[in-house]
Amino acid sequence: MDKLEAVQKVLRFSVSALEWAQSKDMYFGDFDSHNVDDYDSGFAEIADEIIQRGLDEDILDDEEIDF
């Protein structure tokens, strides 16, 4: 799965990750295939943290991530 798919999966299945993202004024629809890799805008750091939270909560597995 690519980075966007990983972010979307975590936000769908983790209330804590979704609430954390919302506390940063980032919402599910704010992420797209371009900005999850855009470190200049700050979206990529948020996406990376969401993915890490998904790994920590066993929503994602290291083996399914392709980026």
N, C-alpha and C positions, 0 to 999 in steps of 0.2 A: 504494500500500500504506500502511496506517496504521502508527502507531508500534510497536504490539505485533508486527505482522507483520514489520516491519523488524528488531526485536530478535531475534525467533525465527529469522529467516533467517540473521542473522549468527552467532548461537550454534550453529546447525546446521552452518555451513560454515567457521567459523573456530576452529581449535583454540586459537590465542593469545587470542582474545577470550573464549572459554569459560573458559580457565584464568584469565584476568584477573578475570572475574566471580566465579569460584569463590574466588579469593583474597580477594574482598570478602564472602564467605559468601552469594553470590547464585547461584542455580542456575536452569536453564531453566524449571522449573515454578514458580518464585517470581514470575515476571512475569505480570501479567494486564492487561486493558484499562484498569483503574482505576489501578493503581499505577505504570504507565509514565509517567503524567502527574502523579504525586503528589510534588511537590518537598519537602513537609514530612517525608516518610518517608525520603527519600534514594534511593528507587528511580528517580525520574526522572533524576537526575544519572547514575546507573549506566547507565540505558537510553540516555541521550544519548551517553555515552562508548562504549558498545557500537556504536551506530549510526555514530559517527565512525570507529571502528576498521573497521567494515564498508565505509565509503566509502574509507578509506585503502587497504584491501586489495582494492578493486574487487569486493567482494561485492555492494555496493549501488551504484546509480547515482542521482545527485541527482534525475533526472527521474522515477524510480519512487516517490519518497517523497511522500505526500499530507498532511503535517501541518505 
